C-alpha cells in the first residue's frame, strides 16, 4: 500500500476485487444468501477463471459454515496455534442496520476464538471484519469508557486486534458520549489508519497467472456480502 492514507471506494464488488488482487487466493468463496450481488460479482467470478465462487449461503446463519465443510467448498488445514493459519482467511461484512444483531454475531465470533471452535478449530485464523459504530467501539473501549462492555474484556483476553481502515463518515455515537461526559475513543494506531472515501473508482480484475495457479498459494478467503455498508470499519484479528 502507498503512503497515501486516503483510499477511494465505490460500488459493490470493489472489496472483493481488492482482496482477490492483493491476496491472490487459490479458492475464494463468497456467501450471499439471496445472491443480491450476483450481477456485480458474476464478471469477477468469470475473470478469476474459477477461483472466485459465489454461493447462496447465509453468512448470518452458522449452519452455512458447516455447509462449506460438508460440501467441500473449502478444505482448510489444521495448523499449530503458534503461527497464523496459512490456509484460511475469514472476511465478514457486518455493517448491519441493526447494531444489536451485528454486536451479537461479532461477540459470538470472539467467543469462538476464545474456545477454539467454529473455523478457529483450524488454528489462528486471520479475520477481517467490516462493522459500524457503536459495535467497533465495544471491542476497543478502555476501562472506564462509556462504550466498554463484557465483550471488550473478552476480546482483550482472546486476540490481537487493530483498526486498519475507517470511512470518512461521522461517528453516530459521538453525541451520546459527549452528553455522558465521555471522551472520544483513542486508538493506539491512529496515525496508521487508512481513511476511505467514496469515489467513482473501479479497478479491473487481474486474473492469477498460470504459474501461481499451479503453485498452491495457501490463502483462502471467505467474503460475506451482507447488507449495504453505512459507516464501515475493517479490522484485522489474529488469535
C-alpha positions in Angstrom: 0.0 0.0 0.0 1.2 3.5 -0.8 1.9 6.2 1.8 -1.4 7.8 0.9 -3.7 7.2 3.8 -6.8 8.1 1.8 -8.4 5.5 -0.5 -11.4 5.9 -2.8 -14.3 3.4 -2.7 -17.3 3.0 -4.9 -19.8 0.2 -5.8 -20.5 -3.4 -4.9 -17.7 -5.9 -5.6 -14.9 -3.4 -5.1 -13.7 -5.0 -1.8 -13.9 -8.5 -3.3 -11.8 -7.3 -6.2 -9.3 -5.7 -4.0 -8.9 -8.8 -1.8 -8.5 -11.0 -4.8 -5.8 -8.8 -6.3 -3.9 -8.4 -3.1 -4.1 -11.9 -1.5 -4.3 -14.0 -4.7 -6.2 -16.8 -3.1 -6.4 -20.3 -4.6 -10.1 -20.5 -3.6 -12.3 -17.5 -2.9 -15.7 -18.4 -1.6 -18.4 -15.6 -1.5 -21.5 -16.1 0.7 -24.6 -14.1 -0.3 -27.9 -15.5 1.0 -30.2 -14.2 -1.8 -27.5 -13.6 -4.4 -28.2 -9.9 -4.2 -24.8 -9.1 -5.6 -24.9 -11.6 -8.4 -24.9 -9.0 -11.2 -21.8 -7.3 -9.8 -19.9 -10.4 -8.8 -20.5 -12.6 -11.8 -18.0 -10.7 -14.0 -15.4 -11.0 -11.2 -16.0 -14.7 -10.9 -15.6 -15.2 -14.6 -12.4 -13.1 -14.8 -10.9 -15.1 -11.9 -11.1 -18.3 -14.0 -12.8 -20.4 -11.3 -11.0 -19.0 -8.2 -14.0 -16.8 -7.1 -17.1 -18.8 -6.3 -20.5 -17.2 -5.4 -23.0 -19.3 -3.3 -26.4 -18.6 -1.9 -25.4 -19.3 1.7 -26.4 -17.0 4.6 -23.4 -15.6 6.4 -25.6 -14.8 9.4 -26.5 -18.5 9.8 -23.8 -20.6 11.5 -25.1 -23.7 9.7 -23.9 -22.2 6.4 -20.3 -22.6 7.6 -20.9 -26.2 8.3 -22.2 -26.5 4.7 -18.9 -25.1 3.5 -17.0 -28.0 5.1 -19.7 -30.7 4.3 -19.9 -29.8 0.6 -16.1 -29.4 0.5 -16.3 -25.9 -0.8 -13.3 -25.2 1.4 -10.7 -27.5 2.8 -8.6 -25.6 5.4 -5.7 -27.2 7.2 -5.5 -27.5 11.0 -2.3 -25.7 11.9 -0.3 -25.1 15.1 -1.6 -22.1 17.1 2.0 -20.7 17.4 1.6 -19.1 14.0 -1.2 -17.6 11.8 -3.0 -20.3 9.7 -1.8 -20.0 6.1 -4.7 -21.9 4.6 -7.7 -19.8 5.7 -8.8 -16.2 6.0 -12.2 -15.1 7.1 -13.7 -11.8 5.9 -17.1 -10.6 7.2 -19.2 -7.6 6.3 -21.3 -6.9 9.5 -22.4 -3.4 8.6 -25.9 -4.4 9.7 -28.7 -1.8 10.1 -29.5 -3.3 13.5 -26.3 -2.8 15.6 -27.6 -5.2 18.3 -27.6 -8.0 15.7 -24.2 -7.2 14.5 -22.9 -6.9 18.1 -24.3 -10.3 18.8 -22.7 -12.0 15.8 -19.3 -10.4 16.4 -19.4 -11.3 20.1 -20.1 -14.9 19.1 -17.1 -14.9 16.8 -14.9 -13.6 19.6 -16.3 -16.4 21.8 -15.4 -19.0 19.1 -11.9 -17.7 19.0 -11.6 -18.0 22.8 -12.9 -21.6 22.7 -11.0 -22.7 19.6 -14.3 -23.8 17.9 -16.0 -23.0 14.6 -13.5 -22.0 11.9 -11.0 -21.3 14.7 -10.8 -25.0 15.3 -8.2 -24.9 12.5 -5.9 -22.6 14.5 -5.1 -18.9 14.5 -7.3 -17.7 11.6 -6.8 -14.2 10.4 -10.1 -12.4 10.4 -11.1 -9.1 8.7 -14.4 -7.5 9.8 -16.4 -4.6 8.5 -18.6 -3.0 11.2 -20.3 0.2 12.2 -20.4 2.4 15.3 -21.0 1.7 18.1 -20.1 -2.0 17.6 -16.4 -1.5 16.9 -16.1 0.8 20.0 -17.2 -2.1 22.2 -14.1 -4.1 21.1 -11.6 -1.3 21.8 -13.0 0.7 24.7 -10.6 1.1 27.6 -11.5 0.7 31.3 -13.8 3.5 32.4 -15.0 4.4 28.9 -18.8 4.6 28.2 -18.5 2.0 25.4 -16.7 -0.6 27.4 -18.7 -3.9 27.8 -18.1 -7.5 28.7 -17.0 -8.2 25.1 -14.2 -5.6 25.5 -12.6 -7.7 28.2 -13.2 -11.0 26.3 -11.6 -9.5 23.2 -8.5 -8.4 25.1 -8.1 -11.9 26.5 -8.7 -13.6 23.2 -7.0 -11.9 20.3 -4.8 -9.1 19.0 -7.0 -6.5 17.1 -6.5 -3.2 15.4 -8.4 -0.8 13.2 -6.8 -0.7 9.8 -9.3 1.5 7.9 -12.3 3.8 8.5 -14.8 5.7 6.4 -14.9 9.5 6.5 -18.5 9.4 7.8 -19.3 10.8 11.3 -19.5 8.6 14.3 -23.2 8.3 15.2 -22.4 7.7 18.8 -20.4 10.8 19.3 -23.3 12.9 20.6 -24.3 10.3 23.1 -20.8 10.1 24.5 -20.4 13.9 24.7 -23.7 14.1 26.7 -22.4 11.4 29.1 -19.1 13.3 29.5 -17.1 10.5 27.9 -14.1 11.3 25.7 -13.7 10.2 22.2 -12.2 6.7 22.0 -8.5 6.9 21.4 -6.7 4.2 19.4 -3.0 3.2 19.7 -2.5 3.2 15.9 -4.5 6.4 14.9 -1.7 7.6 12.5 -1.7 4.2 10.7 -5.5 4.1 9.9 -6.4 4.3 6.2 -9.2 6.8 5.6 -11.8 5.6 3.0 -13.6 8.0 0.7 -16.5 7.2 -1.7 -15.5 7.9 -5.3 -16.3 6.6 -8.8 -13.4 4.2 -8.9 -13.5 0.6 -10.3 -10.1 -1.1 -11.0 -10.1 -4.1 -13.3 -9.7 -7.7 -12.0 -6.2 -9.0 -12.5 -6.6 -12.8 -13.1 -4.0 -15.1 -11.5 -1.1 -16.2 -13.7 -0.9 -19.8 -14.8 2.2 -20.4 -12.6 0.5 -19.0 -9.4 -2.5 -21.2 -10.1 -0.3 -24.3 -10.2 1.6 -23.5 -7.0 -0.8 -23.6 -4.1 -0.8 -20.1 -2.6 -2.1 -21.4 0.7 -4.6 -18.5 1.1 -8.3 -18.8 1.2 -10.8 -16.1 1.8 -14.5 -16.1 2.8 -16.1 -12.7 1.9 -19.6 -12.3 3.4 -21.6 -9.9 1.3 -24.5 -8.9 3.5 -26.3 -5.6 3.9 -25.1 -2.3 2.4 -22.4 -0.5 4.4 -23.2 2.8 6.0 -20.2 3.6 8.2 -17.8 0.6 7.7 -14.6 -0.2 9.6 -12.4 -3.1 8.7 -10.4 -4.9 11.3 -7.6 -7.5 11.3 -7.6 -10.1 14.1 -5.0 -12.7 14.8 -5.5 -15.0 17.7 
